[in-house]
Amino acid sequence: MPDTGAVDPISIDPESLSPITTGNWYRPAVMTTWQWQLNGTVNTTYDVAMYDIDLFDSSETLIQDLQAKDIKVICYFSAGSYEEWRPDATAFESAELGNALDGWPGERWLDIRSSNVLLIMKERLDLAVQKGCDGVEPDNVDGYKNNTGFDLTADDQLTFNRLLANEAHARNLSIGLKNNVEQVPELVTYFDFAVNEQCFEFNECQQLAPFIEQGKAVFNVEYEQKYQQNTADKEALCARSREMQFSTLILPLDLNDTFRLSCL
C-alpha cells in the first residue's frame, strides 16, 4: 500500500515528550518471575510474580483472580498494527492501514503518525485501567524498520513510543518496551521494563543491558526447539540469561501454554 499521507497527523506539544518518571505504578524488579500466555484458556497455576495476558481476551474476573494471588497483571495489545478481529477494528481509517504483517493473517501495519491511531491507543489504555491491569505491553512498536507501506522514520517511532509511555504513566500503568532493541538508549528512561523475543537467538541481548543497569526487568522469550529438546542447550541458555540477569522463558511460538520452561 503506498504512503498516501492522507491521515490527520499527531499534534505534538514538546513538553508531552518529556518522560513521566514519578508515580506509584508497578515497576518490576530485575529477574522478576513471570508467565506469558496470549492464546487459549489462561493457566493461572504458575507460582510467579507477574502474568502477561491479552487485554481484550482477558476478563476482569481473570485479572482479579490473579491479583488475589499477589500476581501483577500486564495486559498485551498491539499498538503498531491493525488486527481485524479486535472489537475496535472499525475505528481505524483506511488510510491508516498499511502492508500485511508477514506470517500474521488479518494483521496490517498502522500509520503511527496518525492522531486517530494515537486516540485509539489511548482508549485501549483506558480499557486497561477499566479492567484493572497493572500495566501494558504494547506490541509492534518498531514499524519504522519494517516494510509497513508508510515512510516511517526513527523519529516518528520515538515520538509515538514516548507518547504511549507517557499516556500509560498518566493512567498509573506500568509499560514495557517490546523488542525494538535499536532504540533502547533513547527509550529506556520512558519504559519500566522490556519484553523481548529471541535476543539470544539473534545475538541482540547486550542491547537490552541499559534496562538492567537502571534496575528494570528484561523479560525474554526464546522459541528454538533445541532448548525444549536438549537439556544441555537449555542449561547453556539459562546460564547466559542468569548472568545477564534476564527473566527468560522457553515457550511455544503461539504462546498457548502447551509447554513452559523457565530459567528462573
N, C-alpha and C positions, 0 to 999 in steps of 0.2 A: 504494500500500500504506500503510495507516495506521501510525502510530508506536505499536507495542504496548507498548514499554517492557519486553519480556519477556527481554531479554538480561542476562547477568551483567556488571555494569559493571566497568571497569578500576579496580583499587585503586591509588591514586596516593600514593607517598611524595614529599613536596615536594622532597626532595633529588634525586630522579630527574629532575626537570625543569630542574636547573641544567645549562648546556651543558658538554659534554665537549670541551675545546678543545686538550688536549695529547695528542700521539701522533704516529706517523710514517706515517699513512695518506696517500694521494695527494691533493694539493691543486693542481688545475690552475690555472696562471697565467693572467692576463688575456691575451686574444687567442690562446689555445691553438687549434691547428687540430684539426678533428675530422670524423668521419663518423657519421651516424645512420641505421641500417637495421634495421627491425624485422620485415620480411616478405621472403620469398624467400631464395634462397641468398646468403649474405653475400659481397659483393665485397670481398676483402681487399687489393686492389691500390692503394688510395689512400695517398699519402705524407702522413700526418697523425700527430699525436701521440696522439690518443685516438679510440676507437671506442665507440659506444653501441649495444648489441645486446640482443636479448631473453634474459632469464635462463633461461627454460625451454627455448627452442628452440635455444639455442647449446650446443654440446658443449664439454667440457673441452679437447678437441684444438683446436677453433677458437680458443678463448681463448688457449691456449698458443702457437698459431701466430702470433697477433697479437702477443703479448707477446715472442716471439722476435725480432720486428722492432722492439723497443723501443717498442711501442704500448701505452698503458694501455687497459684494457677496463672500461667501465661497463656494468652489467647492468640492464636495464629490467624492472620488474614493476609491476602495478597494485596500489597499497596501499589505494585507496579504493573499488574496485569489484570485484565478483564476475564472473569470466569462466567460463562454463560448460564450456569446453574444457580448462581447466587441470587438471593431474594431481591437484591438491589440492582440487578444487572441492567434493568431498563433505565436506570438513572444516568447511565453513560451516554454521551452523544457519539454519533457515528464517526465524526472527525477525530475523536479521541482514541479510536480503536486501530491499532497497527497490525503488524505481522503476527502470525501464529507463533506460539512457543513450541519449539521443536520437541516432540515427544509428549506433549500435554494437550490432548484433544479438547476443543471448546475453550481454549485459553488464548488470549491475544495481548500483546504489549499495549500499554497505555501511554498517552502523551502526558507525562508528568508536569509539563509546563502549564497545563490547563487549570484554571481556577475551579472548574466544576469537578475535576478529578480530586483536587485537594479537599473540596467540600464533602465529597462522598467519603473520603478517608477520615475526615473529622467526625462524620456521622457514625462511621464504624468504631472510632474511638469512644464516642458516646455510648454505643451499644456495649462495648467492653465494660464501661463504667456501670451501665444498667444491669448487666449480668453479674457484676461483682468480681470481674477479673482483677488480679493483682498487677498485671502488666500485659504487654502485647509483643508479638513477633511479626512485624510486617515483612512480607517476602517480596522478592523480585525488585529490590531497591538498587539494582546495578544495570538498569536498562541502557545506560549510556555506552556500555561496552558490548552491547548485543545488537543484533540486526532487528531493530524494533520497527522499522519503516519510518522513523522520525529522526531528525537531525539533532539528537540529544547530545549535549556536551557534558563534560565532567562537572562544570559549574552548575548546570541545570540539575544534575543529580545531587550535588552537595546542598543546593538550596532546598530541594524537595525533602531530602532526608533530614536536614536540620529543622525544617518546619514540622515534619512528622514528630521528631523527638520533642520539640518544644510543646507541641499540641498535646502529646501524651503526658508530659510532665505537668502541664497546666491542669490536667484532669487527675493528677496524683497517680498516674500509671507509670510503672516501670516500662522500659522499652529496650529491645535488643537489636543490634545491627546484624542483619542476615547476610552472610557471605561478604561480597564487596570488599575484599581484603585490601585492594589498592587504595581505598580512601580511608582506611583506618586512622592514619595520622591526623586527618582533618576532622574526623567524626568521633573519635574515642571520647572526647570530653562531653559530647552530647548524649551518648548512649550508656546504658547501665550495665550491659553485658553483650557478648557476641554469641550468635548461633552460626555455626559453620558446618558445611558439608565437605568432607573428603580433603581436608587440608593436608593430611599425611600422605594420601594417595597422590596429590598434586604438588607436594613439596611447598606448601604455602603457609605452614603453621607459624613460622617465625614472624610473619606479618601481623599476627594477632597478639604478639607479645606485649604491645602497649596496653592492652586491656589488663593483663596480669600485673603489669607494672603499676597500674592505677588501682589495684585491688579489686578488679572486676572480673567476674567469671567468664570463661570461654567454654561454651557448650558445643562439643564437636561430635559429629557422627561420621562413621565410616561404613561403606556398603560392600566392599570387596568380599567375595565369598570365602577367600582363603582364611580370613580371620575367624569365620564360623567353623571351617572345616579342619584347620590346622592349629593345634594348641600353641606350637612354638611361634607361629606368626602372630597369634593373638597376644601372647605374652611379650613379644618384642614390641608390638604396637603400644601395649599398655605401659610398658616401661618408659617408652619415649613420652607418652602422654602424661604420666605422673611426673616425669622430670620437668616438663613444661607447665605443670600444674593445671592441665586441662581436665574437663569433665567429659570423657569420651565414652560414647556408646557405639556398639556394633548392631545395626538394625537392618531390617528389610527395606528396600527402596520405597515400597508402598507405605511404610510407616503404619502397619496394621497389626503389630504385636504378634506376628507369627513366631518370632523369636526375639530375644534381647540378651545381649552380652554387655557387661559394664566393666570399665577399667577401674572403677572406684568401689 
